[in-house]
Amino acid sequence: MKNYIRNITYFIPTIISIILVFFIWGKINFQFHNPDEIIGYYSINNYSVLNDNLRYVFFVLLPSVTFIVSFLYWKKKRIKDLKEIFSLKKTEKNQSKISIVNLVMIIFLVLVYIFSLDFNYNSIDLFHDGQVLVGANNFLLTKKIFQENYIVSSLFIDILNPIISWNLFGVESLSAYRLFIVGTNLITMIMAILYLYYLINFSKIISQNYKLLSFFLLTLITIYFFKNGSFSFRDFPIFIFFTTILLLVNSEKKIILCFIIGLLPLSSLLISLDRGIFLSLIYLFYLLFLILSKQFKNLSYILTSVLFSFLIFFLIIGDSQFQIFLINSIDIIKSSELLNGIIHPIPFSDDINSSRATKSLIIILLNIFIGISILLNEKKFNLDSFKLTMLFMLISSIIYYKIGLTRSDGGHIKQGSSIALYQLIIFILYLIVLNLEKKLILFKNNKNFYIFYTFLILTVIFSNFNYKNLNNILYLKDRVISYLEEDDLNFLSQDELFIIQRLKVLTKQEKCFQVFSYETGIQYYLNKKTCTNFYHIMNMGSKNNQLKFINQMIKAKPKYILKGGNYSEIGNVKNDISDNLYPKNRFPYIYKFVQENYKIFEKYKKWNILVRKGL
C-alpha cells in the first residue's frame, strides 16, 4: 500500500506540470516576422513561426524535467548514481532468440500479403503525382538536375524515383512509378521488421516463445503502419539508424556499422529533405552521446564516413550543382514553415484537428515517462543495446513531430506522431510480456505455444485472404505486365483528358509550357519542359522566387499558360472556408504579371487557357 501511495505521490508534480503547460500553451506568442513576403496561413493570421515551436519545446521539457526530478527523489536515486549514465554494456548472451527460420518465414508471409494486393488504378493526383513526374520529365528533357529544377521535397522524390522506375521497368509511365514506390515501401517495411527482430532478441524477454509472439504481433502492427501511410520509403534511413546503433553495442564489426551510420545523413537528405533534417538533428544527440561515453574511435569512424559521403556526392555532381543544391535546400528549409504552416490546434480545445493533436502530444509524454522509468528504474543504472535504441527512438519521435507541428492538418499530425505511437505500442507490449513471464506459466510448454502460434497465423491469413487474393498471387507476373502497359491517359478524368488534348494541339510548336495552378501533372502529359525552374509552384513562396519566376517567363515567352482547375483549394485547411490560398492569393507578384501580360483565350469548366497579349 505504501508503494502504491508513493507511486501516486511522485506523479502529482508531473500532472500539475502537464496542466500548467496546457494553460500556458496559448500564452506563448512572438511578434510576426516575414521579410520574404511569403503568404500562407501564418502570414494571413500574423502568426509567428516561433509560437508553435516554443510551445512544443516547453510542453515536452517541463513535464519531462518534473518527472525525472520526482522519480529520482521518490525512488531515492542519488545524483552520483547517474555517473554511469553513459556507460554501455553488451547485452548478456541469451540462448532464447528468434531463429533465422522464423524471421524468414515472417518475411515470406509479408511478401505473400503484399503480392496479393491489388495495384493502384486510382486517378492521377495532378498535385502530388505531378510533382514527381514533372521533375523527372524536366531532367530527361534538359539533362540538368538542380539548374533547371527547383527541387521541393528531395532529389529522389522529385526526380530520381520516377527515373529509376522507368529504367527498371523499361517504360515511362505513372504505373511504373507507382509500382516502384510499392517496392521501396516494401523494402522499408522489411527493414523495419529486421529492426524489430534484433530489438526483441536484445531485449530482456527471456522466453523464446514470448519473443516470437511479440515479433509476430509487432510485425502485424508494422504492416498496418505502412498500409495507412504512417510509414513509407522516406523512413528507410531512420530504421537503418535504429538497427545499426542497436547492433553496434554488441558487434565486433564496428567499422562497417559506423560506416553505414555515417552514410545516413546525406542519403536521408537526398531521399527526403525534411526527414534528412530530422535525422541530422538526431545525429547531433548521438554524436554527443559518443563523446560523453568516450567512444572516440566509433566517433572518428562515423565522422570520416560522413565527410567521405559528402565528398563523393560533391565530386559526382560538381561544384556549381552542389552550390545550387545547398542554396535550394536552405531556401526550402527557410520558407517551409511560413509557406506550408498551419497553426497547431490548442490541446483540449474545439480547434480543427485538436483531438488528434492532443492524442499525439499525450502519446509523446507517455513515451517519455515510460522511457525514463525503464532507463532509471534499476538499482544500478547502465545502458544496453535495447535501452540505447529506445532512448534514440524516443528522441526521434520528439523531433519527428515537427511534421505535424508545422502543417497541423490530420494527415501530417498522423505522420508526425507515427514513431511515437509505434514506440508506445512496443513499450506496452514489452511491459506486458515481461509481467506475463514473471506471473504466468502460459506458453512455457512449447507444444501448447506452437499450437496457439499456428492457430494465430492461420487466423490472420484466413481473415485477410480470399479467392481474389490467391488469384493475385498466382497471376502476379501477368498483372505486373498488364499494369505497366496501362496508358497514362486512363488515369485521367474526362475533363482532364479534354483540357490536356486541347493544350497538346495549342502548344504543339511551343518549346515549353507552364501552369499557374496546382495541377502540376498537366505539364507531364504535354511532355514539354517547364518554362521556369518552378515546375511545382506551391512551394515557390518568397517574393524573390516569384521575381525569378517572372524573369524566366519573360525570357521563355510562352504563348499559352493555364490557370484554374480542380485543385485550387488543395493548399487550404480542410473544412476551413475562412481563408483561401489560391495561386492568385499566394503569389501576388506573379498574378499581377499574368494579368498584365496574358488574356483569356479559352475557358473550359474550371480551367482558363491564357494567351500572351499582343499575339
N, C-alpha and C positions, 0 to 999 in steps of 0.2 A: 504493500500500500504506500509506503514511504517513497519507494522508487517511482511509483505512478505519479504521486503528487509532485515529486521533484522534476520529473519529465515535463509535466504540465507547466510547472513554475518557470523553467528556463525557456519555454515557448512564449510566455506572456510578453516580454520586451520585444520579441520579434513580431508578434501580432500587432502590438502598438505601433511599431515602426512601419509595418505594411499599411495600416490605416492612415498613418501620417503621410506617407508618400502618395497615397491616393488623393488625399485632400490637397496636398501641395502641387500635384501634377499641373493643374490649370493655372497655378500662380506663377509658374516659371515662364517668363516672357522676355524676349530680347527685341531690340529695335530691328526692323526690317531693313535689309541691305541688298540692293540689286543693281550693281554698277553696269552689268552686261545687258540690262533691259530684257531679261528672259521672262516670258509670260507663261504662267501656269497658275495652279490653284494657290500657291504661296503668294505670288505677286497680286493676284486678284483680292486676296484677303489680307495683304500687308503682313504676312506671317513669316517670321524669321526661320531660316533653316536650322538655327541653333536650338530652337524651342524643343522639338521632339527628341533631339539627340541628348540634350542635357537632362530632360525629364526622364528619359530611359536610363541614363547613367545613374542618376540619383535613385531611381526606382530599384535598380539592381544592387547598387552599392550599400545603401543604408540598411535594408533588411539583412543583407549578407554579413556585413560587419557586426551588426547587432546579434545575429545568430551565432557567429563564431565566438564573440566575447562571452555570450551567455553559455554556450556549450562548454567552453574552456573553464569558465567559473564553476558551473554546477557539476561538471564531471571531474573537478579538482585537477585539471590538467595544468601543469606549470609551464611557463614560457620556455624554460630550458629544455623541456621535453621536445620542443619543436626544432631543436638544433639538428635533428635527424631528418627534418622535413624534405631535404633534397638528396637524401641518400637512397640509392637504388639497390634493391636486392633481386637476384634472379628468382623466378618462381620455382618453388620446390618441385622436384620431379614427382609427377603423379601418373601412375600407370593407367588410371582410368581416363582414357582420352577417346574422343570420337575418331573412329578409324577413317582412313582414306576411302575405304569402300563405301562407308555411309555418306561421306562427302560427295563422292562421285555419283552415288545413287540419287541424292537430293538434287544435285545439279542436273542430272539426267531428267528427273521429273519436272524441273523448272523448264528445261528446253522443250519437253513434250508439251507442256502447258502453253508456252509462247508460240510454238509451231501450230497449235490447234486453233489459235485465234484468227478471226477474220482480218483482212487487210483494210486499211483506211481508204474508203471510197468517198469520204465526205468532200463537199465542195471546197475549193481552194479558199484559204483565208488570204485575201489580197493584201492584208496588212502584215501579218506575221510571216506567212509563207513567202509573200512578195519580197520582204526584206532580204531573206537569204538567197532567193532565186535571182533577183536583180543584181545583187552584189556579185554573185558568181558569174552571171552573164556579162556584167561590165568588165570583169577581169579577162574573160575569154575574148572579148571584143577589143580590148585595149592593151592586153598583156601587161598591165600595171596594177599593182595591188593598192598601195597607200596613196599614190599620187592621183589616182582617178576615183578613189572611193573614200568617203568619209565614213569609216567603219564605226558602227554603233555598238554592237554587243561584244564582238571579238573577231579575230581573224578567222577562226574555224566556223563560228556560227554564220557570219556574214558572207564568207567566200569559200573556204576550203571544204566544208562539209558537202555542199552540193557537187563541187568539182570532183572530190574523191568518189562520191557515189556514182556520178556519171561515168567516170573512168572505170570504176569497179564493175558496173553492170553493162557498160557499153551503150548506154542510151541517155540522152539529156532530157530528163522528164521529171515532173513532180513526183510520180510514183517511185522512181528510182531514189530520189532524195528521201521520201518518206520511209522506204524500205531500209535505207541506210541508217536512219535515225532509230528505227526499231532495233537494228543490230547494235548500235552504240549504246542504247539503253539496256539491252540485254547484257552486253559486256560489263557495263557499270553495275548491273544487278548481281552478276556473278562475282564481281569484285567485292560488293557489299556482303555477299554470302561467305566469301573467303574470310573477310574481316570477322564475321560472327563466329566462324569455325575456330579461328585462332583465339578470339576473345574468350569464348566459352572454355576452350581447352586450358587456357591460362588462368581461369577463374578458380575460386575456392570451392566450387561444386565438386564433391568427391566422387559421387556415383556416376559411372559411365552411362547408366540408363537415364538419369536425370539430365545429364549433359546432352545426350542425343535428343531427348524430348524437348529440351529448351531450344536446341539448334533448329529442330523441325518447326516449332511454333514461331520462332523469330524469323525463319525463312518465309513462312506464310505472311507474316507482318511486312516483311521487306517487299514481297510481291505486291501487296496492297499499296504500299507507299509509292511504288513505281507506277502502278496501274492508275492511281488517282492524280498523278502528276506532281506529287510532293518531291520525289527524286527523279533525276534524269541524267543524261550523259554529262551534264555540266558538273555533276557532283563526283565524277570519276576521280579527280585528283585528291579530294578530301578523304575518300575511302582508302586510297593508296597511302595517304599520310597516316591515317589511323592504324592501318595494318603494319606499316614499316616501323613506326615508333613502338608498336606493340612487340614486334619481333626483335627489334634492336636490343632490348634489355637482355634477352636470353641467347641471342645468336652469336656465333663466333665469326660470322661473315659480315663484320661491321662495315667494312669499306664499301661493299656492294650496296648495303642498305642505306648508308649515308649518301652514297652517290645518287641513289634513287630519290631520297628525300631532297637533295639539292637541286634536282631537275624539276621539282614540282612547282616552285614559284613562277617560273617563266611559262611552263606548259599550262598551268592553270589560267594565267593571264591570256594566253592565246586561245584556250578553249572557251573561256567565259570571263570577260573583264571584271565584272563585279565579284564573281566567286574567287577570281585571282587576287583581287584586293583583300578580300576577307582572309584568304589563306596566307597572304603575306603578313597580315596583322597577327594571325595565329603563330606564324613563324617567329615573329619577334618574341613572343612569350616562350616559344620552345628554345630559341637560342639563349634567352635569358636563363631558362632552366638549365641548359647545358653548362653555362658559365657558373651558376650557383652550385651545381652538383659536381663541378670541376671535371667535366668530361671534355677536356680541351682537344683531345685527339679527334673525337667524333665531330666536335665543332669545326675543326680545321678541315676535315673531310667534306663536310656539308657546304661550308663557305666556298671551298675550292670548286665543288660541283656547281654551285650557283653561278659563280663567275665564269666557269667553263661554258655553261649553257647559254649565258647571255653573249659571250664572245662568239660562239658558233653561230648564233642567230644573227649577230651583227655582221659577221663575215658573209653569211648566206644572202642577206637582203641588201647589204651595202650601207654606206654612211648616210646618204640622203634619205633612203627609205626608212632607216632606223630613226632618224630625226623626226620624220613625218609621223612615224608610229608613236613616238613619245609625245609629240605635240597633240596628235589626235586623241590619244588615251587620256592625257591630262585635261584636255578640253571637255571630253565626255564626263570625266570624274567631277570637274568643277561645276558643270552645268546640270548634272543629272538631277540633283535634288530640287532645284528651282524649276526645272523643266517638267519633271515627272512626279514631283512630290504631291502627295495627298495628305492633308492634315490627319495625324493619328488620332483616332477617337479617344475621348477621355474614358478610362476604365469605369465600368459600372454605370455608364450613362446611357441615354437613348440615342446617342450618335449612331450614324450608319456604320455597321461592322464593329460596334463596340463589344458585342457579345463574343465574337471570335477573337478580337484583340485581347480582351480581358482573360479569356481562357489561356491564350498563348503566354501572356505575362505570368499568370499563376503557374503554368507548367514550368517556365524557366525558373521561377523561385523554388518550386518543389524540387527540381533537379539540383539546385544549389544546396538546399537543405539536406537532401539525401546524400549528395556527393560529399559534403563536408562531414556528415555523420560517418560515412564509410571510411573516409580518409583519417579521421581523428578519433574514432571510437575505440581503437585497440589500445592496450596498455602501452605498448611500445610502437611508436609511430614509425613507419617506413613505407616507401613506395615500391610496389612491384609492378610488373608489366600491365596487369589488369587495372590497378588504381591509376597508374600514369595515363593510360589511354582514356579512361573515364574522365580524368581531370581535363585532358585536352579536348575531349568530346564536349565537355561542359563549356569550356572556353569558346569552342567553335559554335555551339548553339546560341550563346550570348551574342557573339559577333554576327552570326548569320541572320539574326532577327532584324538586322539593318534593312534587309529586303522588304519586310513588312512595315518597318518603321518609316521608310521613305515613301513608298507608294502603298498607302494603307487601304487598299481595297481587299476584298475577300480572298482572291487568288494569291496575291503577294503576301498577305499575312499568313496564309496556309504554308506557302513555300518557305517563308522566313522562320516559321516555328517548326519546320519539319524535323530538323535534327534534334530539337528539344523534345518533341513528342516521341521520337524514335528512342532517344536515350531514356526517357521516363518509362517507356514500356520495358526496356532492357533492365532498368533498375528494379521495377516492380516484380518482373519475372524472376530476376536474380534473388531478391529477398524472399520471395515466396518459396522458391526451390530450396534455399538454404534452411528455411524453417521446416519444410517438409522432410528434409534429410534428417534433421535432429529429432523430430517428433513422431514420424511415421515409418513403418516398415514397407509401405507401398512401393512396389517396383524393385524391391531388393531381390525378389525371385526373378531371374532372367526369363524364365518361361512365361510367367504372367505378364512381364513387361512387353515381350515381343508379340504376344497375342494382342495386347492393348495397342501397341505401336502399329502393328499391321492393320488392325481394325481402324485406327485413326487415319492412316494413309489411304486406305480404301474408301473411307467415308469422304475424305477430301476429294479424291479422284472422281467418285461417282456423283458427288454433288456439283461438280464443275464441268463434267464431260457428258456429252450426248452424242448421238449419231453424227451430227454435223461436225462436231469437233474431231471425231475419228476420221471422217472423210477429209477434213482439212489437213490432217497429218499424212494420210495415205496419198493424197494428191498435192502435196506441198510443192513439188517441182513444177507441176503444171500450173498451179496457182501463181507461183512466182513469175513464170514466163508470161502468163496472161496479164498479170498486174503490170509488169514492166512495159507491155505493149499497149497499155491504156493510153489513149490520146489525151494530151493535156487539156484539150478543148472540152472534154467530157466532164471536167471538174468545174466548169463554169455554169452559172445560171444563164437562162435565155437572154436576159437583159445584158449581162456582162459580155456574153458572146456577141451580141449585136453591136455594142459600142466598140469592142475590140476589132471586129471585122470592118467597121466603118473607119476606125483610125488607121488600120492597115492600108486601106485604099488612099486615104488622105496623106499619109506620111511615107508613101512608097519611095519618093525621091529624097526624103529627108535623111540626113546623116545621124541625127539624134532625136530623142523625144523626151519630154519632161512632164510629169504630172505635178500639179499644185493641189494635191489631195493626199489622203492617207491610203489610197488604193495603189500602193507601190507595185503590186504584182502585174498591173496592166502593162507596165514597161517591159516585163519579161515576155509577155505574149507577142509584143511587137518586134522582139529580137533586135532592138537597137540600143546602143549605149545611151545613157542619160546625158543630158546637156550640161549637167553640173556634177560635182562630186557628191552632192547631197541627193542620192537616189531614194533615200528613205527620210522624207522631210520632217517627220515627227520629232526627231532628236537634233534638229539643226539649232534651235534655241536662240542663241545670243544675237544681238544686233550685228556684231562683227561677222558672224556666219551668214546672216541674212544679206549683208552687203556683198560678201563673197559670192553668194548665190546669184545676186543681181548682176554682178560683173561678169560672171561666167555665162549667164543668159544673154547679156549684151554681146559677148564675144561669139557665142554659138548661133545666135539669131534663129531660134527655132520658129518655124512658120506657125505651128499649132501647139497648144498646150491644153491640158484637161483639168477642169475643176469639178467640184461636187462629188456625186456618187453616194453610195450606201454606207460609207464608213466615216462620215463626217463627225459622228459623235463618239468615236472609239476612244478619244482622249478624255471623255467626260467620266465623272464618277457615276456608276450605275445607280439608278433611282434618284439621282440628284439633277433636277432640271433648272436649278437656280443660276448656274454658271455654264457657259459653253466655251469649249476650246477648239472651235473650228479653225482651219488653217488661216482664214482671214483675221481671226482674233489673235491667234498665237504668233503670227508672223506679219505684223502691220507694214513693215517696210517693203516686203515682197508683195503684199496685197496692193499697196499703192503703186508699185512698179507695174504689176499686171494690169491694174485698172487704167493706167496711163498709156500703156503700150499695146494692149490687146483688147479685142472686142468679141462679142458672142458671134460665132459662126453657125453653130447648130446646137439645138437642145434635144436631149432625149432622156425622158424620165427625170432622174435627179442629176444627170450629167450635163455639163456645159462644155462644148468644144470651142475654144477660143482661137482666133486667128490674129496674127500680128497686124496692127494698124498700118495703113499705107500700102497694102498689097492688093 
